[in-house]
Amino acid sequence: MSAPQRLALCGDDLPRAAAAVRRAGLTVVRRDPEVVLCHGGDGTLLRAEREWPGVPKLPVRVASRARPCPEHGLDAVLARLASGQLPREELPLLECVVGHLHLTAVNDVVLRNESPATAVRLRVRVDGEDSGEVTGDGIVCATPFGSSGYYRSITRATFGAGLGLAFNNSTEPRAPLVLAAGQPIEVELLRGPAVLVHDNDPRSVFLREGQRFRVSLSKQTAVVLGLDALRCQRCRKLDGSVFNPH
C-alpha cells in the first residue's frame, strides 16, 4: 500500500503544520483526506475523531508547548509518514445511545451531577443484570485508551481491554468494573438532575429523572498512525511537565 499523500489539518498553529506537510512533499487538503494531522495534544486527537470519523489520525504535539524528542518532532513524524514507516493502531470506541442521540467516544462517557451540592442516584444494569442503585457524583465509562484519564483519577488503575466502569464518589464504595467482553452498560437516572458528556465535546446532554442511556463498545474503531508520539517518555522528560500519556 502506498503512503498517504493528502492530509487535513486539525489543532493549533496550523500555518506551521501546513508548512511542514509541504516540506515533506505531502499535500494539505480540506476534503477527502487520507490522514488527519492532529497538531496538538490528546484533546486534539479526540476533536479530530469527531470531525473526521473513520479517517486515520496522525498525532503530533505542538513543540511550543511540549518539547519533543528527535523522533517525534513534526518534521520527523511527517517524514516517517511519507515513507510509510508509521505503525498503525486501532483504538476501541464507545457508543452511547440516549434517546435519539448516538454519541461516539474515544476516551470516555461521563455522567455527573449537574449541581455539586446534590448527589445523583442511578440504577445500573450490566449486560441486562441489575447491579443495584448507586448514589454519588456519577459514573465514568472508559475505553482502554481513556482509562489513563478520568477513570484512573478515580480508580488509580488502568486496563488494557474491554470496557471500564468507575463510580465517582459513591456514598457506598463500589469497586470499578472491567468488562473484558465489553458487555453493555445501561443506566437509569433515579434522582437528578445530571449531565452526560463524552470525551472533550463541549456539547452536553442534560438528563432528568427517569431518563436512561446505554454505553457499549462500538463496532467501529479509531485508526491512529504513530500513536507513540503521545506515549513517548523521552518527550515527557524533555518537556518537564506531566500530562496524560495514554
Secondary structure as GFF3:
##gff-version 3
##sequence-region A 1 246
A	DSSP	beta_strand	6	11	.	.	.	ID=ss1
A	DSSP	alpha_helix	14	23	.	.	.	ID=ss2
A	DSSP	beta_strand	27	28	.	.	.	ID=ss3
A	DSSP	beta_strand	35	39	.	.	.	ID=ss4
A	DSSP	alpha_helix	42	51	.	.	.	ID=ss5
A	DSSP	beta_strand	57	60	.	.	.	ID=ss6
A	DSSP	three_ten_helix	70	72	.	.	.	ID=ss7
A	DSSP	alpha_helix	74	82	.	.	.	ID=ss8
A	DSSP	beta_strand	88	98	.	.	.	ID=ss9
A	DSSP	beta_strand	101	105	.	.	.	ID=ss10
A	DSSP	beta_strand	108	113	.	.	.	ID=ss11
A	DSSP	beta_strand	120	126	.	.	.	ID=ss12
A	DSSP	beta_strand	129	136	.	.	.	ID=ss13
A	DSSP	beta_strand	138	142	.	.	.	ID=ss14
A	DSSP	three_ten_helix	145	148	.	.	.	ID=ss15
A	DSSP	alpha_helix	150	155	.	.	.	ID=ss16
A	DSSP	beta_strand	163	168	.	.	.	ID=ss17
A	DSSP	beta_strand	177	179	.	.	.	ID=ss18
A	DSSP	beta_strand	185	191	.	.	.	ID=ss19
A	DSSP	beta_strand	194	198	.	.	.	ID=ss20
A	DSSP	beta_strand	205	207	.	.	.	ID=ss21
A	DSSP	beta_strand	212	225	.	.	.	ID=ss22
A	DSSP	alpha_helix	228	231	.	.	.	ID=ss23
A	DSSP	alpha_helix	233	239	.	.	.	ID=ss24
###
